[in-house]
C-alpha cells in the first residue's frame, strides 16, 4: 500500500516541511512506500493537483520523489494524505483511502469556513493530529472520529547547545507575522528592553539570535503546535504566550501558567514586571522550561514511532 502526501508546490513553511519529513520517514521504514504530490495553488481547484516541480531546495535533504499523474495512483490500495489546507481537493480523489492531517485548525476554518465538514465526515478514513488543539477540535466536530496523534519535530540544529545564561543579552524576540497587533502595546511600554523581530533568517541565524537572547514572546493564534516557540525554548529562551489555540493546551505548550496570559492587553503591567524578573534572574526562570525542553528534544523519536504506527493503521482502513 503506497502513501501519497499532498503539499503546496514551492512552499517552505512548517506544514510543507512536515509533509516531507513524513515522506522521508515512511520510506525509511518501508522503502518505496511514500511519494509527494505537489499542488499548484495558482491554478483552479481540480487543475492544481500533480504539479511537476522539484522539492524546495531546503527539503532536498529528505530525498523525496513526487508523482505528477495523481489519477494513475488513485487506487483502492493507495492512501492519500491531505493537509487541512487542501481539503477542497478531496472530491478529486475517487478511489484511494483518504487521510486528513490537521496541522493548523485555524487554516482550515479560514480557507473553507467549515463548508466541507460533512464531506470530511463521510470520506476521511483517518485523522492525524499535529496538536492536542486539533484533536480537541476534531473530536468535538466529528464525534467518534478515527484518529491518532502524529505531530512533528523541529530542525536538529536547534538545541544542540545552550549558550551560557550570564552571556545572554536583555533581548526579547518575536515573530512579526503572528500577533504583532497584540504585542505592540507591550513593546511600546517596555522601551527598556531590546525587541528584535525574527524575519528573513535562515536556520543558522535563527539559532544565533535565540542563543543570544533571553525571551521569546508569541501572542499569535497558535493554530497548531507552532515551531518557533519550541525552537526558542530549545535554544534556552524563556517563552511567553497568550492562551489562544494550541497555547491553551498543556500537551502542546507545557510551560508554567505564569508565562501564559489570557488577555495580554489587560496585563501590560504584569507582563512588564515578568520581563524585568526574567532579565534580572534569567537562570532561575530558564530552569522553569527544563521539562518543555526535554519534551521538544524527544519529539523526533516520537514522530518516528508514530509514523510506524501510522503504517500499521492504514493496513486496516
C-alpha positions in Angstrom: 0.0 0.0 0.0 1.6 3.3 -1.2 1.1 6.7 0.5 0.8 9.9 -1.4 1.3 13.1 0.6 -0.1 16.4 -0.7 1.7 19.6 -0.2 1.7 23.1 -1.8 4.3 23.4 -4.6 7.3 25.6 -4.0 6.4 26.5 -0.4 8.8 26.5 2.5 6.9 26.6 5.8 6.1 24.4 8.7 3.4 22.4 7.0 5.2 21.5 3.8 8.4 20.6 5.7 6.4 18.3 7.9 4.9 16.6 4.8 8.4 16.0 3.5 9.6 14.7 6.9 6.7 12.2 6.9 7.5 11.0 3.4 11.2 10.6 4.3 10.4 8.6 7.5 7.9 6.3 5.8 10.4 5.4 3.2 13.0 4.7 5.9 10.5 2.3 7.4 9.2 0.8 4.2 11.4 1.8 1.2 9.4 3.0 -1.9 6.2 3.4 0.0 5.7 7.2 0.1 5.6 9.9 -2.5 4.9 13.6 -2.6 2.1 15.1 -4.7 2.5 18.9 -5.2 -0.4 21.3 -5.6 0.0 24.4 -7.6 -2.0 27.0 -5.6 -2.0 29.4 -8.6 -4.3 27.1 -10.6 -8.1 26.4 -10.0 -9.0 23.6 -7.7 -9.1 20.3 -9.7 -6.4 21.5 -12.1 -3.9 22.1 -9.4 -3.0 18.5 -8.4 0.2 16.9 -9.6 2.5 19.9 -10.2 5.7 18.8 -11.9 8.1 20.7 -9.7 11.1 19.7 -7.7 11.1 19.7 -3.9 12.2 23.1 -2.5 15.9 23.3 -2.1 15.6 23.3 1.8 13.8 20.0 1.6 16.1 18.1 -0.7 17.7 16.6 2.4 14.6 14.4 2.8 15.3 12.7 -0.6 11.6 12.5 -1.6 10.1 11.7 -5.0 6.9 13.2 -6.4 4.1 11.9 -8.6 2.6 14.0 -11.4 -0.1 11.7 -12.7 -2.1 11.5 -9.5 -5.1 9.9 -11.2 -2.9 6.9 -12.2 -2.2 6.2 -8.5 -5.8 6.9 -7.3 -6.4 3.2 -6.5 -8.2 1.4 -3.7 -4.9 0.1 -2.3 -3.4 3.7 -2.2 -3.6 6.2 0.7 -3.7 10.0 0.0 -2.8 12.3 2.9 -4.3 15.7 2.8 -3.2 18.6 4.9 -6.1 20.6 6.3 -5.4 23.5 4.0 -6.0 21.3 0.9 -9.3 19.7 1.8 -11.1 21.2 -1.1 -9.2 18.7 -3.3 -10.7 15.7 -1.5 -13.5 15.2 -4.1 -11.0 14.8 -6.9 -9.7 11.6 -5.4 -12.2 8.9 -6.2 -10.8 5.5 -5.2 -7.9 5.8 -2.7 -8.3 5.9 1.1 -8.2 9.4 2.4 -6.3 10.7 5.5 -6.6 14.2 6.8 -3.6 15.7 8.7 -4.7 18.5 11.0 -1.6 20.7 11.2 -3.5 24.0 11.5 -7.1 24.1 12.7 -7.3 27.9 12.0 -6.0 27.5 8.5 -8.8 25.0 7.7 -11.5 27.2 9.2 -10.3 30.3 7.4 -9.8 28.6 4.0 -13.1 26.7 3.9 -15.4 28.3 6.5 -16.0 24.7 7.5 -18.2 24.2 4.4 -17.0 20.7 3.6 -17.2 19.2 7.1 -19.9 16.8 6.0 -17.7 15.5 3.2 -14.9 15.1 5.6 -17.1 13.1 8.0 -18.0 10.7 5.1 -14.8 10.4 3.2 -11.9 10.7 5.6 -10.8 7.3 7.0 -8.2 8.5 9.5 -7.5 11.9 11.1 -3.9 12.8 12.2 -3.5 15.3 15.0 -0.4 17.5 14.9 -1.6 19.1 18.2 -3.9 18.4 21.1 -5.7 21.5 20.0 -6.5 19.8 16.6 -7.5 16.6 18.4 -10.0 18.6 20.6 -11.4 20.3 17.5 -12.0 17.2 15.5 -13.5 15.2 18.4 -16.0 18.0 19.0 -16.9 18.4 15.3 -16.8 14.7 14.4 -17.6 12.6 17.4 -16.2 9.1 17.2 -13.6 10.1 14.5 -10.9 7.6 13.8 -7.7 9.4 14.8 -4.2 9.2 16.0 -1.6 11.7 17.2 1.2 12.4 14.7 2.9 15.6 15.3 6.3 16.9 14.2 9.8 17.9 15.3 12.0 21.0 14.9 15.2 21.2 13.0 18.1 19.3 14.6 20.2 22.4 14.7 18.1 23.9 17.5 19.1 23.0 21.0 22.5 21.4 20.1 23.9 23.6 22.8 22.7 26.2 25.3 24.6 29.5 25.4 25.6 30.4 29.0 22.9 32.4 30.8 25.3 35.1 32.0 26.4 35.9 28.5 22.9 36.5 27.1 21.6 39.9 26.4 18.3 41.6 27.5 16.7 40.8 24.2 13.1 39.8 23.6 12.3 38.1 20.3 9.0 37.9 18.4 7.6 36.8 15.1 6.1 39.9 13.4 3.9 37.7 11.2 1.8 36.5 14.2 0.1 38.5 16.8 2.0 41.8 16.3 -1.1 44.0 16.9 -1.4 42.4 20.4 2.3 42.6 21.1 2.9 46.2 20.0 1.4 47.8 23.2 3.9 45.7 25.3 6.8 46.7 23.0 5.8 50.4 23.4 5.6 50.0 27.2 8.9 48.2 27.7 11.3 50.6 25.9 14.0 49.5 28.3 14.1 46.1 26.6 15.6 45.4 23.2 13.0 43.8 20.9 14.1 42.0 17.8 11.9 40.5 15.0 12.6 37.1 13.7 12.2 37.6 10.0 14.1 36.7 6.9 16.5 34.4 8.8 17.9 31.0 7.8 18.2 28.3 10.5 21.8 29.2 11.4 20.9 32.8 12.1 17.7 31.8 14.0 19.8 29.7 16.3 22.3 32.5 16.7 19.6 35.0 17.6 17.9 32.7 20.1 21.1 31.7 21.8 21.9 35.3 22.5 18.5 36.3 23.8 16.6 35.7 27.0 12.9 35.9 25.9 10.5 34.9 23.1 7.0 36.3 23.2 4.2 35.0 21.0 0.7 36.5 21.1 -0.4 34.9 17.8 -3.3 32.5 17.2 -1.3 29.3 17.7 -3.3 27.4 15.0 -1.2 24.3 15.7 1.8 23.3 17.8 3.9 26.1 16.4 7.6 25.6 15.7 9.1 29.0 16.7 8.2 28.8 20.4 9.7 25.3 20.5 12.8 26.5 18.7 13.2 29.4 21.1 12.8 27.2 24.2 15.2 24.5 22.8 17.8 27.3 22.4 17.3 28.3 26.0 14.9 31.3 25.8 12.0 31.8 28.2 8.7 31.7 26.3 5.7 33.9 27.0 2.4 33.3 25.2 -1.3 34.1 25.3 -3.9 31.3 25.7 -5.2 31.1 22.1 -5.4 27.9 20.1 -2.8 25.3 20.9 -1.2 27.6 23.6 -4.3 26.8 25.8 -3.4 23.1 25.8 -0.9 21.8 28.3 0.1 19.0 25.9 1.1 21.4 23.2 2.7 24.2 25.2 3.6 22.8 28.6 5.0 25.8 30.3 4.2 27.2 33.8 0.9 29.2 33.8 2.7 32.3 35.0 4.1 32.6 31.4 0.7 32.4 29.8 -1.7 35.4 29.7 -5.4 35.2 28.9 -5.5 38.8 27.8 -2.1 40.4 27.2 -3.7 43.8 26.5 -5.1 43.9 30.0 -1.9 42.6 31.6 0.7 45.0 30.5 1.9 45.9 34.0 2.2 42.2 35.0 4.0 41.5 31.7 6.4 44.3 32.3 7.1 43.0 35.8 7.7 39.5 34.5 10.0 40.7 31.7 12.1 42.6 34.3 12.2 39.5 36.6 13.4 37.3 33.7 16.1 39.6 32.7 17.3 40.2 36.3 17.1 36.5 37.3 17.4 34.8 34.0 18.9 31.4 35.1 16.1 30.8 37.6 13.4 31.5 35.0 15.2 29.5 32.4 15.1 26.5 34.7 11.3 26.7 34.6 11.4 25.5 30.9 13.5 22.4 31.5 10.6 20.0 31.1 9.5 21.8 28.0 13.0 21.4 26.5 13.0 17.7 27.3 9.7 17.3 25.6 11.0 19.1 22.5 14.1 17.0 22.5 12.1 13.8 22.4 9.7 14.8 19.6 11.8 13.4 16.7 11.8 9.9 18.3 8.1 10.1 19.0 7.5 11.2 15.4 9.5 8.2 14.1 7.5 5.8 16.3 4.2 7.5 15.3 5.0 7.0 11.6 5.5 3.3 12.3 2.0 3.3 14.0 0.6 5.1 11.0 1.8 2.4 8.6 0.1 -0.2 10.7 -3.1 1.7 11.0 -3.5 2.2 7.2 -3.4 -1.5 6.6 -6.8 -1.7 8.3 -8.6 1.2 6.7 
